[in-house]
Amino acid sequence: MPATSISIVMPIYNEEALLPELLERMTRVLDRLEREFSLGSEWVLVNDGSRDRSLETLSNFAARESRMTIIDLSRNFGHQSAIQAGLEYATGGAVIIMDGDLQDPPELIPELVCSWQAGNKVVVAKRRSRAERGVKGMLFALFHAMLARLSDMKMETGSGVFGLLDRRAVNDLLKLHERNRFLPGLRTWVGYTQANVLYDREERAAGKPKQSFTRLVRYAFDAIFSFSLKPLRAIWTLGFIVSTFSFLYALFLIVMRMFHINVVAGFTTPTVAILLLGGIQLISIGILGEYLGRIYDEVKQRPHYVINEIIRAPKSDTR
């Protein structure tokens, strides 16, 4: 596609309930891009192993929508891998990445395009507010606060994958082949002129969230361990502090013994010391294991995804 075109990449996983509304709203936005911005557009949807009728619904719509391409993965490979598949098949001069649950409003796309046309290579849709409340909302806020403090690179917090990347930024992003991906961090790493567009993250239009608590925790670990060496440095610091206090405590006991003062009664002190050091060692091994596990994933060099089928409207050109 020419440089004056827009590609929209969207992962889909078990979203049958909200697809009718998503298709309707996205079609209006694509029509507006062509009418008001004179931009060609394509819509790349990645079916990430959906077990409901999402693929059937998308296929029926694609039969009459020439701008739509469906990449059907052979199984569920995960959110970030699905986005990677969409990026590799997107051909526009700019690529917009967004989730398919309508919490990222399609109506914000024209604002992202305006910022891109103003010269920004990376445009991030930053959340002014979000629908999550209670414990989940507190955990999201805690994660972003921790990421800001732990990251070795200054990173924009309060945003997800929703945003626009110029073709140059997309090409540079595709050169990064790491398996445990955190797109907001990689998007910051490639650099370029960046701007923010604020929006209020909405409630899901239908259905339940597809990201389980376990997946969200793993995603948070990917963000921290992929862009920070501070946990490793924290192990060294903690070990140094514990060793220093242990040495000082040993000197204290020796001095007390010299004065024939028995300051250690029973087994309380050795028991506490053993449990403390054992806990520190287990935590340290766990942190090392997280880094080692990611090295193991990289060494295996498995592909990010496997494609089962690519579906396009009959009149679309084949790749």
RALINJO-V655929 format. One record per residue. RES is the residue in one small letter. OMEGA is omega as a letter, one per 40 degrees, with the letter a starting at -180 (none if undefined). Layout:
BEGIN
res = [RES;RES]
omega = [OMEGA;OMEGA]
END
This chain:
BEGIN
res = [m;p;a;t;s;i;s;i;v;m;p;i;y;n;e;e;a;l;l;p;e;l;l;e;r;m;t;r;v;l;d;r;l;e;r;e;f;s;l;g;s;e;w;v;l;v;n;d;g;s;r;d;r;s;l;e;t;l;s;n;f;a;a;r;e;s;r;m;t;i;i;d;l;s;r;n;f;g;h;q;s;a;i;q;a;g;l;e;y;a;t;g;g;a;v;i;i;m;d;g;d;l;q;d;p;p;e;l;i;p;e;l;v;c;s;w;q;a;g;n;k;v;v;v;a;k;r;r;s;r;a;e;r;g;v;k;g;m;l;f;a;l;f;h;a;m;l;a;r;l;s;d;m;k;m;e;t;g;s;g;v;f;g;l;l;d;r;r;a;v;n;d;l;l;k;l;h;e;r;n;r;f;l;p;g;l;r;t;w;v;g;y;t;q;a;n;v;l;y;d;r;e;e;r;a;a;g;k;p;k;q;s;f;t;r;l;v;r;y;a;f;d;a;i;f;s;f;s;l;k;p;l;r;a;i;w;t;l;g;f;i;v;s;t;f;s;f;l;y;a;l;f;l;i;v;m;r;m;f;h;i;n;v;v;a;g;f;t;t;p;t;v;a;i;l;l;l;g;g;i;q;l;i;s;i;g;i;l;g;e;y;l;g;r;i;y;d;e;v;k;q;r;p;h;y;v;i;n;e;i;i;r;a;p;k;s;d;t;r]
omega = [a;a;i;i;a;i;i;a;a;i;a;i;i;a;a;a;a;a;i;i;i;a;a;a;a;i;i;a;i;i;i;i;a;a;a;a;a;a;i;a;i;a;a;i;a;i;a;i;a;a;i;a;a;a;i;i;i;a;i;i;a;a;a;i;a;a;a;i;i;i;a;i;a;i;i;a;i;a;a;i;i;i;i;i;i;i;a;a;i;a;a;i;i;a;i;i;i;i;a;a;i;i;i;a;i;a;i;a;i;i;i;a;i;i;i;i;i;i;i;a;i;i;a;i;a;a;i;i;i;a;a;i;i;a;a;i;i;i;i;i;i;i;a;i;i;a;i;a;a;a;i;a;i;a;i;i;i;i;i;a;a;i;a;i;i;a;i;i;i;a;i;i;a;i;a;a;a;a;a;a;i;a;i;i;i;i;i;a;a;i;a;i;a;i;i;i;a;i;i;a;a;i;i;i;a;i;a;i;a;i;i;i;i;i;i;i;i;i;i;i;i;a;a;a;i;a;a;i;a;i;i;i;i;i;a;a;a;i;i;a;a;i;i;i;i;i;i;i;i;i;i;a;i;i;i;i;i;i;i;i;a;a;a;i;i;a;a;a;i;i;i;a;a;a;a;a;i;i;i;i;i;i;a;i;i;i;i;i;i;i;a;i;i;i;i;i;a;a;a;i;i;i;i;a;i;a;i;a;i;a;i;i;a;a;i;i;i;a;none]
END
